[in-house]
Amino acid sequence: QKEFDKKIVFKLKSRLDYPFPDKDVNYLKSIVPTELHYDYIIDCEDDDNELISKSFITISAPGTMSLKSIQKGIPTILIKDSGQNDFFYNFKGLLPLDTQLIFNEIERQYNLGRDDDFISNVVEGGEIYNSTEIFINKLMDI
């Protein structure tokens, strides 16, 4: 926050099998430094795509949702061993929780832009946002 002068937004995952969001919110409040300017959301009123599109940087556990910010060319850091590492094994933003490595990678991504090679190898149609259309067409071929 000091580096970029941006508010931090924590996206808490809602779960049907764990319907106690107050516990998650209270836990977040207990661990976040009081001087941090932040907000949190549990469910997006509009959709996750809009939330991600407005992001300056995304720091997340690896998962399919994080592909969206990578596709949009938003500098994205995925914390290694905190989620689904499988198809992110060659993503340069998959890093251990190390401040200097994270800052260096944010700067690299900011300067170089979207990683089309990674996107084309992981998401068919990901470069032009037509993966859903490709998926439907393949279903129709079955």
MDTraj code that builds the backbone (N, CA, C; nanometers):
import mdtraj as md
import numpy as np

residues = "GLN LYS GLU PHE ASP LYS LYS ILE VAL PHE LYS LEU LYS SER ARG LEU ASP TYR PRO PHE PRO ASP LYS ASP VAL ASN TYR LEU LYS SER ILE VAL PRO THR GLU LEU HIS TYR ASP TYR ILE ILE ASP CYS GLU ASP ASP ASP ASN GLU LEU ILE SER LYS SER PHE ILE THR ILE SER ALA PRO GLY THR MET SER LEU LYS SER ILE GLN LYS GLY ILE PRO THR ILE LEU ILE LYS ASP SER GLY GLN ASN ASP PHE PHE TYR ASN PHE LYS GLY LEU LEU PRO LEU ASP THR GLN LEU ILE PHE ASN GLU ILE GLU ARG GLN TYR ASN LEU GLY ARG ASP ASP ASP PHE ILE SER ASN VAL VAL GLU GLY GLY GLU ILE TYR ASN SER THR GLU ILE PHE ILE ASN LYS LEU MET ASP ILE".split()
xyz = np.array([
    [0.0827, -0.1191, 0.0000],
    [0.0000, 0.0000, 0.0000],
    [0.0873, 0.1258, 0.0000],
    [0.1946, 0.1224, 0.0737],
    [0.2848, 0.2369, 0.0773],
    [0.3433, 0.2638, -0.0612],
    [0.3762, 0.1586, -0.1320],
    [0.4412, 0.1712, -0.2626],
    [0.3487, 0.2278, -0.3694],
    [0.2237, 0.1848, -0.3722],
    [0.1332, 0.2192, -0.4823],
    [0.0202, 0.3143, -0.4433],
    [0.0045, 0.3423, -0.3154],
    [-0.0998, 0.4316, -0.2662],
    [-0.2394, 0.3886, -0.3143],
    [-0.2687, 0.2624, -0.2981],
    [-0.3980, 0.2059, -0.3365],
    [-0.4612, 0.1379, -0.2160],
    [-0.5929, 0.1426, -0.2106],
    [-0.6658, 0.0723, -0.1056],
    [-0.6588, -0.0773, -0.1340],
    [-0.6460, -0.1562, -0.0301],
    [-0.6444, -0.3013, -0.0412],
    [-0.7887, -0.3510, -0.0312],
    [-0.8268, -0.4409, -0.1205],
    [-0.9590, -0.5037, -0.1126],
    [-0.9372, -0.6537, -0.0986],
    [-0.9863, -0.7081, 0.0117],
    [-0.9803, -0.8517, 0.0343],
    [-1.1101, -0.9129, -0.0154],
    [-1.0985, -1.0150, -0.0985],
    [-1.2158, -1.0890, -0.1453],
    [-1.2211, -1.2175, -0.0652],
    [-1.3176, -1.2254, 0.0248],
    [-1.3364, -1.3463, 0.1033],
    [-1.4276, -1.4405, 0.0264],
    [-1.3926, -1.5653, 0.0283],
    [-1.4681, -1.6642, -0.0486],
    [-1.5902, -1.7092, 0.0305],
    [-1.7075, -1.6957, -0.0306],
    [-1.8283, -1.7465, 0.0338],
    [-1.8389, -1.8957, 0.0048],
    [-1.8869, -1.9688, 0.1020],
    [-1.8964, -2.1145, 0.0871],
    [-2.0302, -2.1632, 0.1414],
    [-2.0963, -2.2457, 0.0636],
    [-2.2233, -2.3026, 0.1101],
    [-2.2009, -2.3981, 0.2264],
    [-2.0846, -2.4653, 0.2275],
    [-2.0577, -2.5628, 0.3336],
    [-2.0015, -2.4980, 0.4608],
    [-1.9827, -2.3650, 0.4580],
    [-1.9336, -2.2928, 0.5748],
    [-2.0031, -2.1573, 0.5806],
    [-2.1283, -2.1573, 0.6244],
    [-2.2085, -2.0335, 0.6189],
    [-2.1872, -1.9397, 0.7388],
    [-2.0608, -1.9114, 0.7721],
    [-2.0308, -1.8258, 0.8865],
    [-1.9389, -1.7110, 0.8450],
    [-1.9847, -1.6230, 0.7569],
    [-1.8953, -1.5168, 0.7097],
    [-1.8488, -1.4226, 0.8203],
    [-1.9282, -1.4080, 0.9266],
    [-1.8872, -1.3191, 1.0353],
    [-1.7572, -1.3665, 1.0991],
    [-1.7390, -1.4971, 1.1101],
    [-1.6144, -1.5504, 1.1663],
    [-1.4960, -1.5139, 1.0772],
    [-1.5147, -1.5251, 0.9460],
    [-1.4072, -1.4903, 0.8525],
    [-1.3747, -1.3412, 0.8590],
    [-1.4768, -1.2592, 0.8653],
    [-1.4577, -1.1137, 0.8721],
    [-1.3868, -1.0767, 1.0022],
    [-1.4301, -1.1347, 1.1127],
    [-1.3665, -1.1055, 1.2410],
    [-1.2208, -1.1511, 1.2428],
    [-1.1963, -1.2658, 1.1831],
    [-1.0577, -1.3135, 1.1749],
    [-0.9733, -1.2167, 1.0916],
    [-1.0249, -1.1740, 0.9771],
    [-0.9526, -1.0788, 0.8929],
    [-0.9203, -0.9519, 0.9716],
    [-1.0198, -0.8983, 1.0387],
    [-0.9991, -0.7760, 1.1171],
    [-0.8953, -0.7958, 1.2271],
    [-0.8865, -0.9170, 1.2798],
    [-0.7917, -0.9425, 1.3887],
    [-0.6464, -0.9518, 1.3405],
    [-0.6261, -0.9804, 1.2129],
    [-0.4885, -0.9973, 1.1645],
    [-0.4387, -0.8828, 1.0770],
    [-0.5282, -0.8005, 1.0257],
    [-0.4877, -0.6898, 0.9393],
    [-0.4389, -0.5737, 1.0267],
    [-0.3226, -0.5174, 0.9945],
    [-0.2736, -0.4027, 1.0722],
    [-0.3746, -0.2877, 1.0720],
    [-0.3900, -0.2223, 1.1846],
    [-0.4908, -0.1172, 1.1986],
    [-0.4634, 0.0022, 1.1071],
    [-0.3380, 0.0266, 1.0706],
    [-0.3062, 0.1406, 0.9847],
    [-0.3300, 0.1127, 0.8355],
    [-0.3634, -0.0111, 0.8011],
    [-0.3874, -0.0460, 0.6605],
    [-0.5241, 0.0058, 0.6167],
    [-0.5271, 0.0758, 0.5048],
    [-0.6521, 0.1249, 0.4465],
    [-0.7071, 0.0126, 0.3583],
    [-0.8156, -0.0509, 0.4029],
    [-0.8656, -0.1669, 0.3305],
    [-1.0176, -0.1755, 0.3383],
    [-1.0682, -0.2628, 0.2548],
    [-1.2086, -0.2985, 0.2558],
    [-1.2150, -0.4478, 0.2283],
    [-1.3284, -0.5075, 0.2453],
    [-1.3450, -0.6489, 0.2133],
    [-1.4816, -0.6692, 0.1501],
    [-1.4892, -0.7705, 0.0676],
    [-1.6166, -0.8119, 0.0107],
    [-1.6244, -0.9636, 0.0211],
    [-1.7447, -1.0132, 0.0290],
    [-1.7631, -1.1581, 0.0334],
    [-1.8211, -1.2047, -0.0988],
    [-1.9266, -1.1436, -0.1412],
    [-1.9848, -1.1729, -0.2719],
    [-1.9903, -1.0430, -0.3506],
    [-1.9643, -1.0513, -0.4786],
    [-1.9679, -0.9320, -0.5631],
    [-2.1126, -0.9032, -0.6013],
    [-2.1512, -0.7767, -0.5887],
    [-2.2879, -0.7395, -0.6271],
    [-2.3066, -0.7564, -0.7775],
    [-2.2062, -0.7181, -0.8544],
    [-2.2154, -0.7336, -0.9995],
    [-2.1585, -0.8699, -1.0356],
    [-2.0322, -0.8732, -1.0696],
    [-1.9690, -1.0023, -1.0940],
    [-1.8193, -0.9920, -1.0700],
    [-1.7575, -1.1073, -1.0575],
    [-1.6144, -1.1120, -1.0300],
    [-1.5325, -1.0514, -1.1428],
    [-1.5815, -1.0619, -1.2656],
    [-1.5076, -1.0047, -1.3793],
    [-1.4892, -0.8545, -1.3619],
    [-1.5934, -0.7862, -1.3164],
    [-1.5841, -0.6422, -1.2968],
    [-1.4869, -0.6099, -1.1835],
    [-1.4934, -0.6865, -1.0762],
    [-1.4018, -0.6659, -0.9646],
    [-1.2575, -0.6777, -1.0115],
    [-1.2283, -0.7802, -1.0863],
    [-1.0925, -0.8028, -1.1338],
    [-1.0517, -0.6963, -1.2352],
    [-1.1411, -0.6585, -1.3232],
    [-1.1098, -0.5584, -1.4257],
    [-1.0670, -0.4248, -1.3665],
    [-1.1161, -0.3945, -1.2473],
    [-1.0833, -0.2679, -1.1832],
    [-0.9583, -0.2769, -1.0953],
    [-0.8987, -0.3945, -1.0866],
    [-0.7829, -0.4137, -0.9998],
    [-0.6577, -0.3511, -1.0595],
    [-0.5733, -0.3015, -0.9721],
    [-0.4430, -0.2483, -1.0114],
    [-0.3398, -0.3601, -1.0074],
    [-0.3463, -0.4424, -0.9042],
    [-0.2624, -0.5597, -0.8856],
    [-0.3501, -0.6652, -0.8203],
    [-0.3250, -0.7922, -0.8525],
    [-0.3951, -0.9016, -0.7862],
    [-0.2921, -0.9900, -0.7180],
    [-0.3137, -1.0145, -0.5899],
    [-0.2326, -1.1112, -0.5151],
    [-0.3302, -1.2138, -0.4614],
    [-0.3050, -1.3407, -0.4945],
    [-0.4062, -1.4425, -0.4690],
    [-0.3424, -1.5790, -0.4482],
    [-0.4221, -1.6694, -0.3967],
    [-0.3871, -1.8106, -0.4026],
    [-0.4096, -1.8557, -0.5466],
    [-0.3303, -1.9495, -0.5951],
    [-0.3523, -1.9990, -0.7307],
    [-0.4894, -2.0649, -0.7432],
    [-0.5597, -2.0338, -0.8493],
    [-0.6899, -2.0929, -0.8767],
    [-0.7419, -2.0398, -1.0087],
    [-0.8469, -2.0994, -1.0580],
    [-0.8981, -2.0605, -1.1890],
    [-0.9402, -1.9139, -1.1935],
    [-0.9858, -1.8597, -1.0818],
    [-1.0273, -1.7192, -1.0791],
    [-0.9096, -1.6260, -1.1102],
    [-0.7901, -1.6655, -1.0703],
    [-0.6736, -1.5803, -1.0938],
    [-0.6342, -1.5752, -1.2413],
    [-0.6840, -1.6672, -1.3208],
    [-0.6570, -1.6601, -1.4652],
    [-0.7161, -1.5334, -1.5262],
    [-0.8248, -1.4850, -1.4684],
    [-0.8911, -1.3670, -1.5242],
    [-0.8010, -1.2441, -1.5200],
    [-0.7342, -1.2209, -1.4076],
    [-0.6454, -1.1044, -1.4012],
    [-0.5235, -1.1232, -1.4902],
    [-0.4757, -1.2455, -1.5032],
    [-0.3631, -1.2730, -1.5934],
    [-0.4056, -1.2438, -1.7371],
    [-0.5247, -1.2877, -1.7758],
    [-0.5756, -1.2608, -1.9102],
    [-0.5907, -1.1110, -1.9359],
    [-0.6310, -1.0365, -1.8345],
    [-0.6507, -0.8921, -1.8509],
    [-0.5188, -0.8154, -1.8519],
    [-0.4084, -0.8834, -1.8209],
    [-0.2793, -0.8158, -1.8183],
    [-0.2574, -0.7365, -1.6905],
    [-0.3338, -0.7651, -1.5881],
    [-0.3167, -0.7001, -1.4580],
    [-0.2034, -0.7729, -1.3857],
    [-0.1027, -0.7007, -1.3368],
    [0.0039, -0.7701, -1.2639],
    [-0.0562, -0.8613, -1.1567],
    [-0.0174, -0.9880, -1.1631],
    [-0.0783, -1.0901, -1.0784],
    [0.0297, -1.1710, -1.0093],
    [0.0177, -1.1807, -0.8787],
    [0.1073, -1.2629, -0.7984],
    [0.0249, -1.3745, -0.7373],
    [0.0722, -1.4963, -0.7533],
    [0.0076, -1.6125, -0.6938],
    [0.1030, -1.6688, -0.5895],
    [0.0553, -1.6842, -0.4681],
    [0.1391, -1.7303, -0.3591],
    [0.1546, -1.8827, -0.3696],
    [0.2770, -1.9220, -0.3930],
    [0.3087, -2.0640, -0.4127],
    [0.2661, -2.1471, -0.2920],
    [0.2126, -2.2659, -0.3203],
    [0.1696, -2.3632, -0.2190],
    [0.0521, -2.3156, -0.1342],
    [-0.0256, -2.2200, -0.1862],
    [-0.1441, -2.1761, -0.1118],
    [-0.2726, -2.2093, -0.1871],
    [-0.2631, -2.2839, -0.2949],
    [-0.3807, -2.3189, -0.3748],
    [-0.3428, -2.4188, -0.4819],
    [-0.4157, -2.4161, -0.5932],
    [-0.3975, -2.5103, -0.7040],
    [-0.2773, -2.4701, -0.7898],
    [-0.1607, -2.5212, -0.7585],
    [-0.0397, -2.4849, -0.8324],
    [-0.0287, -2.5543, -0.9677],
    [-0.1056, -2.6592, -0.9913],
    [-0.0864, -2.7483, -1.1054],
    [-0.0650, -2.6783, -1.2387],
    [-0.1612, -2.6013, -1.2861],
    [-0.1437, -2.5427, -1.4179],
    [-0.0765, -2.4064, -1.4144],
    [-0.0267, -2.3649, -1.2997],
    [0.0491, -2.2401, -1.2885],
    [0.1986, -2.2653, -1.2737],
    [0.2401, -2.3920, -1.2888],
    [0.3797, -2.4279, -1.2620],
    [0.4789, -2.3425, -1.3396],
    [0.4437, -2.2948, -1.4588],
    [0.5376, -2.2134, -1.5374],
    [0.4968, -2.0655, -1.5432],
    [0.4070, -2.0235, -1.4556],
    [0.3697, -1.8826, -1.4482],
    [0.4743, -1.8094, -1.3643],
    [0.5339, -1.7072, -1.4193],
    [0.6421, -1.6368, -1.3506],
    [0.5965, -1.5658, -1.2240],
    [0.4675, -1.5410, -1.2120],
    [0.4135, -1.4753, -1.0933],
    [0.3792, -1.5700, -0.9800],
    [0.4064, -1.6995, -0.9960],
    [0.3865, -1.7969, -0.8884],
    [0.5104, -1.7927, -0.8004],
    [0.4964, -1.7318, -0.6826],
    [0.6128, -1.7022, -0.5991],
    [0.5893, -1.7390, -0.4535],
    [0.7005, -1.7651, -0.3820],
    [0.6861, -1.7776, -0.2367],
    [0.6535, -1.6413, -0.1779],
    [0.6082, -1.6401, -0.0568],
    [0.5698, -1.5161, 0.0100],
    [0.6973, -1.4414, 0.0516],
    [0.7548, -1.3701, -0.0446],
    [0.8796, -1.2968, -0.0246],
    [0.8620, -1.1569, -0.0835],
    [0.8681, -1.0553, 0.0000],
    [0.8368, -0.9183, -0.0401],
    [0.9184, -0.8726, -0.1604],
    [1.0488, -0.8940, -0.1592],
    [1.1322, -0.8445, -0.2685],
    [1.1025, -0.9166, -0.3997],
    [1.0848, -1.0478, -0.3944],
    [1.0495, -1.1229, -0.5155],
    [0.9161, -1.0739, -0.5718],
    [0.8211, -1.0481, -0.4845],
    [0.6886, -1.0016, -0.5273],
    [0.6996, -0.8639, -0.5921],
    [0.7714, -0.7708, -0.5294],
    [0.7875, -0.6369, -0.5888],
    [0.8563, -0.6446, -0.7244],
    [0.9597, -0.7276, -0.7337],
    [1.0314, -0.7415, -0.8614],
    [0.9401, -0.7954, -0.9708],
    [0.8572, -0.8932, -0.9351],
    [0.7680, -0.9534, -1.0353],
    [0.6557, -0.8581, -1.0747],
    [0.6035, -0.7827, -0.9797],
    [0.5008, -0.6828, -1.0132],
    [0.5590, -0.5829, -1.1132],
    [0.6783, -0.5366, -1.0868],
    [0.7430, -0.4409, -1.1763],
    [0.7664, -0.5021, -1.3149],
    [0.8116, -0.6282, -1.3182],
    [0.8355, -0.6953, -1.4459],
    [0.7059, -0.7056, -1.5261],
    [0.5985, -0.7505, -1.4610],
    [0.4707, -0.7641, -1.5310],
    [0.4161, -0.6286, -1.5733],
    [0.4299, -0.5297, -1.4884],
    [0.3810, -0.3956, -1.5217],
    [0.4513, -0.3428, -1.6464],
    [0.5814, -0.3653, -1.6559],
    [0.6600, -0.3164, -1.7701],
    [0.6379, -0.3982, -1.8970],
    [0.6218, -0.5289, -1.8838],
    [0.6098, -0.6152, -2.0022],
    [0.4658, -0.6380, -2.0472],
    [0.3702, -0.6188, -1.9589],
    [0.2303, -0.6396, -1.9965],
    [0.1894, -0.7857, -1.9918],
    [0.0833, -0.8156, -2.0602],
    [0.0195, -0.9472, -2.0575],
    [0.1105, -1.0566, -2.1110],
    [0.1087, -1.1717, -2.0457],
    [0.1910, -1.2863, -2.0848],
    [0.1108, -1.3773, -2.1788],
    [0.1101, -1.3407, -2.3060],
    [0.0309, -1.4153, -2.4043],
    [0.0769, -1.5600, -2.4196],
    [0.2065, -1.5864, -2.4045],
    [0.2545, -1.7246, -2.4159],
    [0.1939, -1.8125, -2.3073],
    [0.1955, -1.7641, -2.1837],
    [0.1368, -1.8414, -2.0743],
    [-0.0126, -1.8621, -2.0995],
    [-0.0825, -1.7563, -2.1370],
    [-0.2272, -1.7638, -2.1585],
    [-0.2607, -1.8643, -2.2685],
    [-0.1892, -1.8583, -2.3793],
    [-0.2205, -1.9487, -2.4911],
    [-0.1915, -2.0944, -2.4568],
    [-0.0994, -2.1189, -2.3640],
    [-0.0683, -2.2563, -2.3238],
    [-0.1633, -2.3107, -2.2176],
    [-0.2348, -2.2233, -2.1477],
    [-0.3182, -2.2678, -2.0364],
    [-0.4675, -2.2593, -2.0675],
    [-0.5103, -2.1550, -2.1389],
    [-0.6531, -2.1339, -2.1654],
    [-0.6758, -2.1275, -2.3157],
    [-0.7366, -2.2299, -2.3707],
    [-0.7655, -2.2261, -2.5142],
    [-0.8627, -2.1116, -2.5415],
    [-0.8244, -2.0253, -2.6323],
    [-0.9068, -1.9090, -2.6635],
    [-0.8875, -1.7941, -2.5658],
    [-0.7940, -1.8094, -2.4730],
    [-0.7747, -1.7103, -2.3679],
    [-0.7221, -1.5766, -2.4157],
    [-0.6520, -1.5764, -2.5282],
    [-0.5954, -1.4500, -2.5769],
    [-0.7042, -1.3566, -2.6294],
    [-0.8123, -1.4145, -2.6822],
    [-0.9187, -1.3307, -2.7400],
    [-1.0527, -1.3508, -2.6678],
    [-1.0465, -1.4110, -2.5511],
    [-1.1643, -1.4258, -2.4645],
    [-1.2793, -1.5041, -2.5279],
    [-1.2472, -1.6091, -2.6024],
    [-1.3556, -1.6896, -2.6595],
    [-1.3488, -1.8346, -2.6119],
    [-1.2943, -1.8587, -2.4945],
    [-1.2821, -1.9956, -2.4449],
    [-1.4186, -2.0601, -2.4192],
    [-1.5169, -1.9819, -2.3761],
    [-1.6506, -2.0377, -2.3548],
    [-1.7107, -2.0841, -2.4868],
    [-1.6939, -2.0045, -2.5902],
    [-1.7435, -2.0418, -2.7232],
    [-1.6754, -2.1703, -2.7713],
    [-1.5461, -2.1810, -2.7518],
    [-1.4729, -2.3022, -2.7909],
    [-1.5260, -2.4219, -2.7139],
    [-1.5478, -2.4045, -2.5839],
    [-1.5991, -2.5127, -2.5001],
    [-1.7360, -2.5601, -2.5483],
    [-1.8261, -2.4668, -2.5772],
    [-1.9608, -2.5030, -2.6257],
    [-1.9517, -2.5762, -2.7584],
    [-1.8680, -2.5274, -2.8481],
    [-1.8518, -2.5949, -2.9790],
    [-1.7987, -2.7359, -2.9635],
    [-1.7080, -2.7568, -2.8711],
    [-1.6543, -2.8925, -2.8487],
    [-1.7624, -2.9828, -2.7886],
    [-1.8472, -2.9259, -2.7006],
    [-1.9589, -3.0044, -2.6467],
    [-2.0548, -3.0474, -2.7577],
    [-2.0776, -2.9580, -2.8515],
    [-2.1693, -2.9879, -2.9610],
    [-2.1135, -3.0981, -3.0526],
    [-1.9813, -3.1147, -3.0522],
    [-1.9191, -3.2175, -3.1342],
    [-1.9286, -3.3575, -3.0727],
    [-1.9667, -3.3633, -2.9460],
    [-1.9733, -3.4940, -2.8774],
    [-2.0945, -3.5716, -2.9233],
])
top = md.Topology()
chain = top.add_chain()
for i, resn in enumerate(residues, 1):
    res = top.add_residue(resn, chain, resSeq=i)
    for name in ("N", "CA", "C"):
        top.add_atom(name, md.element.get_by_symbol(name[0]), res)
traj = md.Trajectory(xyz[None], top)
